[in-house]
Amino acid sequence: MQKIANDPSYIVSMQANKELRTLRNKVQQAMVIYRYSYNFNWLGRPIIQLPQDIIAMQEIVWRVKPDLIIETGIAHGGSLIFYASILELIGGKAEVLGIDIDIREHNRVEIEKHQMFKRITMIQGSSIDDSIAQQVYDFAKDKKEVLVVLDSNHTHKHVLKEMQLYSPLVTKGSYLVVFDTMIEDMPEDSFPDRPWGKGNNPKTAVWEFLKNTDRFEIDKEIENKLLITVAPDGYLKCIKD
């Protein structure tokens, strides 16, 4: 029988395959060593994401059709331009808001001259600073469908604070996406030059956050079909107003 697109039985079988999961884990560990996510651009700007997660985010944005996407962590701006380009295809006046504690001047110049910049606004400052959060809330004031993506400092404390600050903005049916939860699944010595690691990372923040809310649940279907993702347990669907 010919396989149909998105056949859930194949996804379940794939996720249940222990040998495949073991191979997946080995591949992901090697990918980090070789900085695999740095290999890709979106419309000319480095996006620093796995292709699988780029596709997943495209599916989410197309399904939710948010009128605002908030992302913490700008880096080279590839993700901002990616979200803006999908919103451009959808049409309407939807916007992207990026927050970063340090927007490098050369990155700012390249983002601002990009044709997708017409949908992008950037705020420089710490995403967990109350004054920055207030600016975000002011910007989101009249938005009806909001999607939030967290991809800045990956320590437990920082990510948990971001989730607490910005999750109220996420609308029912939309998502709070927390990237780099895979840090928890990596070997202990994978990030020797970083303040995060096993036991102190976005996934541990997600687990703690979910203990105190019933508005969100992990959308396992997304990560199961991706197989390879930087965000296991990180695709959180908002299920209540």
C-alpha positions as CSV (number, residue, x, y, z in Angstrom):
1,M,0.0,0.0,0.0
2,Q,1.3,3.4,-0.9
3,K,2.3,5.6,2.1
4,I,0.2,8.7,2.4
5,A,1.6,12.0,3.5
6,N,1.8,12.5,7.3
7,D,0.6,9.0,7.9
8,P,0.7,8.8,11.8
9,S,1.3,5.1,11.9
10,Y,4.7,5.6,10.2
11,I,5.6,8.4,12.7
12,V,4.7,6.2,15.6
13,S,6.7,3.2,14.2
14,M,9.7,5.5,13.6
15,Q,9.6,6.9,17.1
16,A,9.3,3.3,18.6
17,N,12.4,2.1,16.7
18,K,15.1,1.9,19.4
19,E,17.9,1.3,16.9
20,L,16.9,4.4,14.9
21,R,16.7,6.5,18.1
22,T,20.1,5.4,19.1
23,L,21.5,6.3,15.7
24,R,19.7,9.7,15.9
25,N,21.3,10.5,19.3
26,K,24.8,9.7,17.9
27,V,24.2,11.8,14.8
28,Q,23.0,14.8,16.9
29,Q,26.0,14.6,19.2
30,A,28.3,14.6,16.2
31,M,26.4,17.5,14.6
32,V,27.1,19.7,17.6
33,I,30.8,19.0,17.4
34,Y,30.8,20.1,13.8
35,R,28.5,23.1,14.4
36,Y,26.1,21.7,11.8
37,S,23.3,24.2,12.4
38,Y,25.7,27.0,11.2
39,N,25.7,25.6,7.7
40,F,22.4,27.2,6.6
41,N,21.1,30.6,5.4
42,W,17.6,31.9,4.9
43,L,17.3,34.4,2.1
44,G,21.0,35.4,2.5
45,R,21.3,35.5,6.3
46,P,22.7,32.8,8.6
47,I,19.7,31.1,10.4
48,I,21.6,28.8,12.8
49,Q,18.8,26.2,12.9
50,L,18.4,22.6,11.8
51,P,16.5,22.2,8.6
52,Q,14.0,20.0,10.4
53,D,13.1,22.7,12.9
54,I,12.9,25.3,10.1
55,I,10.3,23.1,8.4
56,A,8.4,22.6,11.7
57,M,8.3,26.3,12.3
58,Q,7.0,26.9,8.8
59,E,4.2,24.5,9.4
60,I,3.3,26.1,12.7
61,V,3.4,29.7,11.3
62,W,1.2,28.6,8.3
63,R,-1.3,26.9,10.6
64,V,-1.5,29.5,13.3
65,K,-1.2,32.5,11.0
66,P,-0.1,34.8,13.9
67,D,-0.2,38.5,13.5
68,L,2.9,38.7,15.8
69,I,5.9,36.5,16.2
70,I,8.2,37.3,19.1
71,E,11.7,35.9,19.2
72,T,14.3,36.3,21.9
73,G,17.8,36.0,20.4
74,I,18.6,37.6,17.1
75,A,22.2,36.6,16.3
76,H,22.6,37.2,12.5
77,G,18.9,37.7,11.9
78,G,18.2,34.7,9.8
79,S,15.3,33.5,11.9
80,L,13.7,37.0,11.9
81,I,13.9,37.1,8.1
82,F,12.6,33.5,7.9
83,Y,9.5,34.3,10.0
84,A,8.9,37.6,8.1
85,S,9.1,35.8,4.7
86,I,6.5,33.2,5.7
87,L,4.3,36.0,7.0
88,E,4.8,37.8,3.7
89,L,3.5,34.8,1.9
90,I,0.5,34.6,4.1
91,G,-0.2,38.2,3.5
92,G,-1.8,40.8,5.8
93,K,0.1,43.1,8.2
94,A,1.7,40.5,10.6
95,E,5.0,41.5,12.2
96,V,8.1,40.0,13.8
97,L,9.6,41.4,17.0
98,G,13.1,40.4,17.9
99,I,14.9,41.0,21.2
100,D,18.6,40.6,21.9
101,I,20.9,41.9,24.6
102,D,23.5,42.7,22.0
103,I,22.5,43.4,18.4
104,R,25.9,43.6,16.6
105,E,26.1,46.6,14.3
106,H,27.1,44.6,11.2
107,N,24.1,42.3,11.8
108,R,21.8,45.2,12.3
109,V,22.9,46.8,9.1
110,E,22.3,43.6,7.1
111,I,18.9,43.0,8.7
112,E,17.7,46.6,8.1
113,K,18.7,46.6,4.4
114,H,16.9,43.2,3.8
115,Q,13.6,43.4,1.8
116,M,11.9,41.5,4.6
117,F,12.8,44.2,7.2
118,K,9.5,45.9,6.5
119,R,7.9,43.4,8.8
120,I,10.6,43.3,11.5
121,T,11.2,45.4,14.6
122,M,14.2,44.9,16.9
123,I,14.7,45.8,20.6
124,Q,18.1,45.7,22.2
125,G,18.2,44.7,25.8
126,S,17.9,41.7,28.1
127,S,14.7,39.7,27.4
128,I,14.2,39.2,31.1
129,D,14.6,42.9,32.0
130,D,11.2,44.3,33.2
131,S,11.5,47.4,31.0
132,I,12.2,45.3,27.9
133,A,9.3,43.0,28.7
134,Q,7.0,46.1,29.1
135,Q,8.1,47.3,25.6
136,V,7.2,43.8,24.2
137,Y,3.8,43.9,25.9
138,D,3.1,47.4,24.6
139,F,4.0,46.2,21.1
140,A,1.8,43.2,21.4
141,K,-1.1,45.1,22.9
142,D,-3.6,44.9,20.0
143,K,-2.4,41.6,18.5
144,K,-4.9,38.7,18.3
145,E,-2.7,35.7,17.5
146,V,0.8,35.7,19.1
147,L,3.6,33.1,18.7
148,V,6.6,33.2,21.0
149,V,10.0,31.7,20.2
150,L,12.8,31.6,22.9
151,D,16.3,31.2,21.6
152,S,18.6,33.5,23.6
153,N,20.6,32.6,26.8
154,H,20.1,28.9,27.4
155,T,20.5,28.7,31.1
156,H,17.7,27.2,33.2
157,K,17.1,30.4,35.2
158,H,17.1,32.7,32.1
159,V,14.7,30.5,30.0
160,L,12.3,29.9,32.9
161,K,12.1,33.7,33.5
162,E,11.4,34.2,29.7
163,M,8.7,31.6,29.8
164,Q,7.1,33.2,32.8
165,L,7.3,36.7,31.3
166,Y,6.1,36.0,27.7
167,S,3.9,32.9,27.9
168,P,0.8,35.0,28.9
169,L,1.1,36.6,25.4
170,V,0.7,33.3,23.6
171,T,-2.8,32.8,22.3
172,K,-4.9,29.6,22.4
173,G,-3.9,27.3,19.5
174,S,-0.6,29.0,19.1
175,Y,2.8,28.0,20.4
176,L,5.6,28.8,22.9
177,V,8.7,27.3,21.2
178,V,11.8,26.8,23.3
179,F,14.9,26.0,21.3
180,D,18.0,24.0,22.3
181,T,16.3,21.8,24.8
182,M,18.5,19.1,23.4
183,I,21.3,20.3,25.7
184,E,19.9,18.1,28.4
185,D,20.3,15.1,26.2
186,M,24.0,15.7,25.3
187,P,27.0,14.3,27.1
188,E,28.1,16.2,30.2
189,D,31.2,17.8,28.6
190,S,29.5,19.0,25.4
191,F,29.5,22.8,26.3
192,P,32.6,23.4,28.3
193,D,32.8,27.1,27.4
194,R,29.1,27.9,28.1
195,P,27.2,28.6,31.3
196,W,24.6,25.9,30.5
197,G,24.8,22.1,30.3
198,K,23.1,19.0,31.6
199,G,20.7,19.9,34.5
200,N,20.9,23.6,33.6
201,N,19.3,24.3,30.2
202,P,16.0,25.1,28.4
203,K,14.6,21.6,28.8
204,T,14.9,21.7,32.6
205,A,13.2,25.1,32.4
206,V,10.4,23.7,30.4
207,W,9.8,20.9,32.8
208,E,9.7,23.3,35.8
209,F,7.4,25.7,33.9
210,L,4.9,23.0,33.1
211,K,4.6,22.1,36.7
212,N,2.8,25.4,37.4
213,T,0.6,25.9,34.3
214,D,-2.2,24.1,32.6
215,R,-2.2,26.4,29.6
216,F,0.5,24.5,27.7
217,E,1.3,21.0,26.7
218,I,4.2,19.5,24.8
219,D,3.3,18.8,21.2
220,K,5.0,15.4,20.9
221,E,3.7,14.9,17.4
222,I,6.0,17.6,16.0
223,E,9.2,16.2,17.5
224,N,8.2,12.6,16.7
225,K,7.9,13.3,13.0
226,L,11.1,15.4,12.9
227,L,13.1,12.7,14.6
228,I,16.1,15.1,14.6
229,T,15.4,18.4,16.4
230,V,17.1,20.8,18.7
231,A,13.9,21.2,20.6
232,P,12.7,17.9,22.1
233,D,9.9,18.8,24.6
234,G,10.3,22.4,23.4
235,Y,7.2,22.7,21.1
236,L,4.6,23.8,23.6
237,K,1.1,24.3,22.4
238,C,-1.2,26.7,24.1
239,I,-4.5,24.8,24.9
240,K,-6.3,27.4,27.1
241,D,-7.0,31.1,26.9
